[in-house]
Amino acid sequence: MAKVKPFRGIRPPKEMIEQVASRPYDVLNSEEARREAEGNPKSLYHIIKPEIDFEPGTDEHDPKVYEKAVDNFRAFREKGWLVQDPEEHYYIYAQTMEGRTQYGIVIAANVHDYVNGVIKKHELTRRDKEDDRMKHVRVNNANIEPVFFAFPDNERLEEIIRRVAAETPEYDFTAPDGFGHHFWVVNDPEMTRVITEEFEAMPHLYIADGHHRSAAAARVGLEKAEQNPAHTGDEEYNYFLAVAFPASHLRIIDYNRVVRDLNGLSAEEFIGRLGKDFIVEDKGTEIYRPQRLHNFSLYVGGRWYSLTPREGRYNDADPIGVLDVTISSDLILRDILGITDLRSDKRIDFVGGIRGLGELRDRVDSGEMAMALALYPVSMKQLIDIADTGNIMPPKTTWFEPKLRSGLVIHSLD
């Protein structure tokens, strides 16, 4: 059963929230963070991407960069830009994108639930990325940024969300990307009790986004437990920061592929090879979007094509084999283009669907890429089925939008 708790959040005063809050550390590079933080000493980028306080080109993994994160985190608290709540709370965090709002509960999730598989994952992590976030958590003694969880729909929790969200929010702002962010403090002790109780009745929570942050938090928690001879399991370091959303609130958007070359084939030869495994339909020069599961959109040679796998080319009974990312990786990227390792092959790049299919067309038309492939989005049911069966999604399968805004609340390990 999932063990969660309220916590004493460290967060900005209401009037500073828009200056402090930032995009997550892993959705932009150092130079983009430098530009976004320019002229704003209160930006959380000074803590989560502190290389921006050094000369351009400074290695973000340099020990002095982690030390700068600690210095900046301390300075933010000393200056009153981040203040710790005197009492433990849960929080409600909602995001609005294109007129649609999803509501999550901010919790402290249990490290041991992650280790023991109560918190389920669907992606592999890279050790170097884990190490980076582990160092960041360790030196700051805090989870600065949250992990994004999903949980099975629960009417008692939905009722609490509705009641809290009917009140005036603590924070309510629109970020520069146009997405709305709304945040409430849960002050009612009975609501707090029910939230804890309902999560404890859940057999599993699911990581939607933030696998590296989860792994890093777990490693720090276990490390601290080992170093503490009086360890009981109730210490704050046994918990890490997460925002948990009812699964029905979440929408996974497409995660598309662009490839630099056609492995020596002309566009006509490539289309011909596809005909062996797919029904290929020429859709002309207007953007074509995949219409359903097992329908793909291809852009090559200035034209859009619909690709539908022929019968027998995939296994509906296999939770991984049935995924469109697996079908396209096996039948197109591997068998025709010779791309076998999506994590490391430099011939392929990935584009989140938030950028639109026009981005795919533009990258091919510019000559940078030879072809683009758009996929129908994975469903939350597919993600949960894969996690429940102990399987791992292929790389670059899911893209969640909007991303959680960082800096609304921080969890201290003390």
N, C-alpha and C positions, 0 to 999 in steps of 0.2 A: 504494500500500500504506500502511496506517495506521502512523504513527510514534508510539510512546508510550515513556515512560520512568518509572522509579521516581523518587522525590523525597524530600527531607528534610521530612517533615510537621511542621507546628506544631500541637500538640494538647494537651488538658488532661491533667494527672495523673489517674490512674485514679479517685481518690477524689473528684474534682471534676466528673466528666463530666456527671452529671445536672444540676448547677447551671449549667454552661456551655452545654450543648446546647440548641438552640431549633428552632422551626419555621422554614421558609424565609421570607425577608423579604417575599415577594410573596403569601403566603396569609393575611395578617392586616393590619389597618390600624394606625396609630400608637397609637390608644387601646387596642386589644386588646394590642399589644406592651407598652404601659405597664403594663397590669394584670398581664400574665404575668410581667413582670420586677420587679414591686413587691417590695421587701425583699430582692432578690437582686442584689448588685453584680456577681456573676460571670456573669450572663446574657449570652449573645452578642448579644442585642437591643441592648445598649449600643454594639455595633460595627456591626451590620447595619441597625439602626433607631435611630440615635443621637439623633434628634429627641425621643425619650422623656426625654432628660436636660435638655430645655428646657421652657418653659411650654407647656401644651396649646395646640394651634392653630399651633405653630411650623411653618413651611413646611419639609418634609423635604428640599427642594432648595436651601435657603439655604446659602451657602458655609460658614457657621459650623457647620452640621450635619456636612458632610463633614470639616471640621477636627476636630470632636469625635470622629468615628469614628477618625481617626488617633491622637488623644490616648488614646482608650480602648484601641485595639489595642496601643499602646506600653505603657500601664499594665498591661494583662493579662500581657504578657511580663515586665515588670519585677517584677511581684508573683508570678510563677511560676504564674499561672492558665493560661497557654499556654506550652508548652516545645517547642523544635525538636529533632527526633530528630537524633542525631549522624551517622547514616548514611542513605543513600537506601533507601527501601523501596517496594514495592507493599503494599497493604492489602486485606483482604477485609472487606466490609461487608454484613451480612445484616439483613433486616427481616422481622418476623413480624406478620401481620394475620389475625385470625380463624382461627388455627391453621395458616396457610400461610406458609412462609418462602421468600423469594427472596434469592439470593446474588449480589453484584456484586464487581468488582475495582476498587479505587481506583487511578487512573492519572493521570499527567500527559500530556494529549493535545496534539497539535501544532497550533499556530495556523495554520500554512500548509496543513495538511490541511483545516481548516475553509474557508479562502479558496479552495482548489483543488477543493473538492467531494468530497474523500475522506470527510470527515465530512458526512453528508447531513442536510438539514433538511426539515421538512414543513410549517412554518408561516412566515408573514410576521412580521417584527418591526416594532415602532413605534419611530421614531427617538428620541422623547422618553424612552422606557423604556431604550433602548440607552444614551443619553447619561447617564442617571442611574447605571446600573451601571458604565459606563466610568469615570466620575469616581470611583466608589467603589473600583474596582480600581486606578486610577491613583494616588490619594492614599495608599492603604494599601500599594501595591506588592505586592499579594497577591490571590489568588483566595480570598476568605473562604468562599464557598459553592460547592459542586460543581454541575456539570451532570449530568444524568441521561441516560446513553447506553444503547443496545441494540446487541448484536452477534450475528451468526449463531451458532447453537449450535456448540460446539467441545469435543470430548471431552477433549483434553489440558488445557484450562483447567478443565473441570468436575472432572477428577481432582485438580488442584491445589486447587481450592475445597474438595473433599471432604476432602482430607488436612489442609489448614490448619484447616478448621472442626471437625475431630475434636479439636483441641487446646483448651485453656482460653482463652476470649476475653480480650482486653485490656479491652474494655468489654462489659458485658452488663446492660441495664436496660430497663425498661418506661416509656415516656413517659406523661405525664398523659392522652393520648388513648387509651391502652390498647395502642398498637403497641409491639412489642419491637424493640430495636436491639442488634446484636451486631457486634463489631469485632475483627479480628485483624491483627497485624503479620506480614508475610511475611519471615521471617529467613533462609530457605534461598537461597543464591546460585544454585543450579541452578534452583529454581523461578522466581526472578527472571529468569534467562536465558530460560527457556521462555515465560514470560508475554510478554516483549518480542518474542521470535521469532514466537509465534503471532499476536499482533496485527499484526506486520509482514507476515504472510501474508494478512491480510484486505484485500479490495479496498475495503471501506467500513465505517464505523461510522455509527450513526444516532442523532440527537438525539431522545430520547423527550420530555424536558421540560427547559426551560432555554434556549430559543432566544435570549432577550435576554442572558443571562449569557455564552453562547457568542460572540455578536456583539460584546459589550463586551470580552471577553477578547482576541478577535482584533484589535480596533481598538487596544487598548493594546499588544499584542505588536508589531504593525506599526509603531506610533508609536515604540516603543523601538528597534526595528531601524533605523529611519530616522535616529534621533538618535545612533546609535552608529557612528562611522566604522570601528571595528574589528569590526563585526558578522560573526559566522561562521555563525549559524544554530543553534548548539548552546547558546546562553545560555538560562538558566532562563525568561526572559521570552517565549521562543518556545513555551512550554507553558502549559496551563491545567488546572485541577482538574476531574476527571470521575469518576463511578462508572459502570462499564460492566457491564451485566447480559446474560446469555444471553437471547435473545429469548423462548425458551419459558418462562422464569421469570416474565415480566411479564404483567400483566393490566390491560387498559384498561377502565375502568368508564364507565358512561353519563354523558353531559354533556347536561343537559336544559334546556328553555326555558320561560320564563313570560312572558306578554304582558299588558300593562296594559288593553287594550281590544280589541274585536272589529271595529274600523274601521267603526263605525256599524251593525253587524248585531246582531240578537238572537241568543241561543244557538241557537234553532231554525233561523234563517236561515243561521247559520254551519255548522251540521251539514248542512243542505241543500246548501250550496255545496260542502262536502267530498265529497258523494256523486258529484260529476262525475268526480273523479280517484281516489277511494278506495272500497273496500268498507268501509262503516261498520257496526260491530256494537256495540249498546248492552250494556255489561258491568255496569251497575247501580252501586251505591254502594260496593262493595268495591274496594280498590285493584287495578288491573289493570296488570301489567308486560308490556312487549313480549316476545313469545315467540321471535322469530327475526329475522334480517336482513329488512328491508323490512316490518316490522310495528311500528306506533307505538301509543303509549298517549296518549289525550287525556283531560284532565279539564276539564269546562266545565259550568256550571249544576248543580253538585252530583252529576254522574254521570261515570263512566269509559266510554270508548269504545275499541274496537280499530279501527285504521285500516290497511288493506292496499292499496297502490297497485294500480290496475287495470293490466292488460296494456298494454304500449306507453308507459307514462308515464315510463320511465327507460331508460337505455342500459347494459346489463351490460358492454359492451365498453369503456366509458369509465371509467377508474379514479377520476375525480372524480364523474362523473354517477351512478355506481352507489352512492355513499355515501348513507346515510339522511339525513345532515345536508344534503346537496344536494337530495335529493328533497323534504324537508320545507321547506327554505328557498325552493325554487322554487314548489312547488305550494300551500303553505299560507301561509308568511310573506309572500312576495312577491305571489303572484297573488290571494290573498283579503284579507290583512291590510295590504298595502301597505308592508311592511318590506323595504327593499332593501339597507341597510347594517348588517350585524350588529355592526360595530365601534363605530358611533357613535349608532345610533338609541336614544333614551332610553325607547322604549315596550317594549323587550325586555330581559330579564335572563336570566342563565344560572346553573344550579344543578348543582354536581357531584353525581354519583350517590351519593357517600359519605353524603350527607345523607338519602337515602331518598326514596321517592315520597310519603311522608307530608308532607314539606316542601313539595312541589308543591301538594298538596291544601290545606294550611294557608294558603299564600299566596294561593290563589284564594278560599277560604272567608272569609278575613279582609277581602276586598274590595279588597286591594292590587292583585291581578291578576285578569284576566278569564278567562284560560285557561292551562293548562299542557300541555306536550307532552314525553313521555318517549321517548327513542330507544334502540334496541338498541346496545350498545357496538361501536365499531370494533375490528377485530382487528389484532394485530401484523402479520399478513400484508398486510392492506390498507395499513397505515402504511408498511411497507417497500416495497410495490409503488409507492405514490405517490411516495416519496422516490426510488426507483430510476428512475422515468420522468421525474424532474425536475419533477413537479407539486407544487402547494402545497395543503394541506388548507384547506377553508373555515374561517373563524374558529370557535373554541369547539367543536372536534370531539373532542378527546381529553382525558381526565382520568385521570392515573395516581395510584394510591394503593397503599401509603402513600407519602407524600412523603419525600424524603431529609431526614434530620435534619441541621441545620447545626451546626458546631462540633466534630464528631468529629475532623476534620483539615483543615488550611489549607495552601495552597500558596503559598510565597513566590516572587516574581519575581526575587529576587537569587540 
